[in-house]
């Protein structure tokens, strides 16, 4: 998939949860490397990376099925090896996202303006 296609998919996923335009998503994603999240041979989401920072957005229809230990070791392991940690942020109101991050090894390090800051030093 091209960057533009990944950005459109990212917008489709995010706009189901928060009000955002394609322009908003494109601008917010500028600094990130975008990669497809694959499951059963299909692109089901987008992985965003910038240094130790990582974000993952996946379609609701694959909730809890796509996330394997192998996937997270492959994503988080190299970040932890290189930077000593991986970081992410989650909206305070996104209970499912917060629970997910905690399950895969992220710990909360602070809150600011409705955003929970998290780091992971050891992956699954």
N, C-alpha and C positions, 0 to 999 in steps of 0.2 A: 504494500500500500504506500502511496505517496504521503508526504507530510500534509498536504491539503486534505486528502481523504481521511487521515487520522484526526485532523483538526475538526472536520465535519462530524465524525463519529464521536469525538470527545464532546462537542457541542450537543449532539443528540442525547448523550448520556446525562450530561450535567443539567441540561435545560429541563429534564424531568424532575429535578430536585430543587433547582434554584432559578430565579429569573436571570437569564443572560442571553446576550445576542451572540451570533457567530463572530462578530467583530470583537466583542469582549473576550471571548475564548481565544481567538487568534492572537490578540495582544497579550493576554495573560500567559499563553503557552510559548511565546517567542523565545524565551531564554532556555527552554527545555529541549532535550532530545526526546523525540516521540518514537515509541516503538509499539507495534501491535501486541496485544495479549491474545494468545491463541488457546483454543480449547476444542478438542475433537476436530481439528483441521479447519476451524473457522475463526475469524477475528471476532472476539467478543468484548474487546475493550482496548484501552490505551494506557501504556506505561509512560510516565513522564519522569525524566531524570535531569538534574543539574547539580553537579558535584555530589555531595552526600544527600541531597534532598531528592525524595522520590514520592510520587503520587500515582495511584492506580484508580482508573475509572472503568467499571465493567457494566455491561448490560444487566438489568435486573433479572432477566429470564435465566441467567446462569448463576445467580446468587448462590454462594457456598459450594458450587460444584467444580469450578475452574481452579480454585486455589489449592495447589499442592505444595507439600514441603519442598519438593524438588524445584518448583518455580521460585519460591521465596529464597531458598539457598542460592539459587542462580542470580537473583536480583540483589538481595541484601548482602550476601557473603562478600562479593567484590567491593561493595561500598564500605562495609565494616573493615575489611582488610586494608583498604586504601586510606580511609579517613578516620578509622577508629569507631565509627558509628554511621548510622543512616538516620535521616530526619524526615519528618513529614508534619503536616498540619491538617486538622480536621475541624469542621464547624462544630461548635459546642452542641448544636441542636441535632447533629447527625449521630444519634445513638448507635445505629447499626455500624457506621464507619468507625466510631470510637471502640466499640466492642471488637470489631475485626482487627484493628491495629493492635489492641492489647493481646488478642489471641496469637498474633504472629510475632510478638516480642517487643512491641513499642511500649515505652513508659512515658507518662505525662511529665513534662518539665515546666509547664507554665501555661497561663491563659491570658489572652489579651483581646479585647474587643470582640468577644464571641468566638475566638479561634483558639483551639487547643494545640499547643506545640508539643511534639513527641519525638523521642529518639529511641533507637534500637542499637544496642551494643552487642547482642548475641541473637542470632537467628535460630529458627526452629531446627 
